[in-house]
């Protein structure tokens, strides 16, 4: 996958959380992810399809990070991973996907999205819809971390050669 | 009067419906609000209540926001109801498609209270 397609997802993540949850998120270094185990306690996954490629985006939050984010969104403190949290994870994933796809369209890559699904549980799995490389980008906030993963089909040069990093 | 207007919020995510509800109350004093989680439920509410404004997501199960828009615009009783898409689907082709089907306005998620106020103020002021 061309790394230029990752940047819209990073920018969208920062923008969505700042606008809807008044949360500053800082992106770390992207890396190739070799396994399907989610990095967080609750994950949103959304499929994306286009004429030339398909893929998935996932957003996986630690418990502390998502409780703080949703408390900010709602204006009320939420202290447990309940259905409101799951709803919020789905909507956040949806918004990040939408924002990123607007930018990708300007870059010549048009994708439509499905309705996101949400998975919870320690060590749950995230199954991306293609077998292409998974690019993970960790984020930190004042209240905890989360990770986005992007898996997009693209023909061409091996990604390992481009990114120059292995899974930490 | 803004506070007397009856608004229908259509979104499959309850948290988003709650956020919009709170913004409407704070920005316009609107408390007469119905909620629907998909287009089918929204249509049932439209058929039984006098709705002055529809705020609708695009991607929803059972009936999408675009399908609901088309249904609303083709019914003589609701064809003039202001219908605003509040959606993450912000690609140009989506906006064009919604405009062709008669959408009154478009708010792209994520949005702030200021964005909502700017888009809805003309509707709340004139009631159209």
Contacts between the chains, C-beta under 8 A, distances in Angstrom:
chain1	res1	chain2	res2	distance
A	15	B	110	6.8
A	16	B	109	7.9
A	16	B	110	4.8
A	19	B	110	3.8
A	19	B	111	7.0
A	19	B	112	6.0
A	20	B	19	7.6
A	20	B	109	7.6
A	20	B	110	4.4
A	20	B	111	7.9
A	70	B	15	7.1
A	73	B	15	6.6
A	73	B	19	6.4
A	74	B	15	6.8
A	74	B	18	6.7
A	74	B	19	7.3
A	75	B	22	6.9
A	83	B	14	7.8
A	84	B	14	6.9
A	84	B	15	5.7
A	87	B	13	4.9
A	87	B	14	5.3
A	87	B	15	4.6
A	87	B	16	8.0
A	88	B	13	7.5
A	88	B	15	4.6
A	90	B	13	6.0
A	91	B	13	4.2
A	91	B	15	6.0
A	91	B	16	5.3
A	91	B	109	8.0
A	94	B	13	7.6
A	94	B	59	7.1
A	94	B	88	5.1
A	94	B	109	7.6
A	95	B	88	4.7
A	95	B	109	4.7
A	95	B	110	5.3
A	97	B	88	6.7
A	98	B	87	7.3
A	98	B	88	2.7
A	98	B	89	5.8
A	98	B	90	5.8
A	98	B	108	7.4
A	98	B	109	6.4
A	99	B	88	7.0
A	99	B	90	7.2
A	99	B	110	7.4
A	101	B	91	6.3
A	102	B	90	4.7
A	102	B	91	5.7
A	102	B	108	7.9
A	105	B	91	5.1
A	105	B	92	7.0
A	110	B	91	7.1
A	110	B	93	7.7
A	113	B	59	6.9
A	113	B	88	8.0
A	113	B	89	7.8
A	114	B	59	7.7
A	115	B	12	7.2
A	115	B	59	5.5
A	115	B	60	7.4
A	115	B	61	6.3
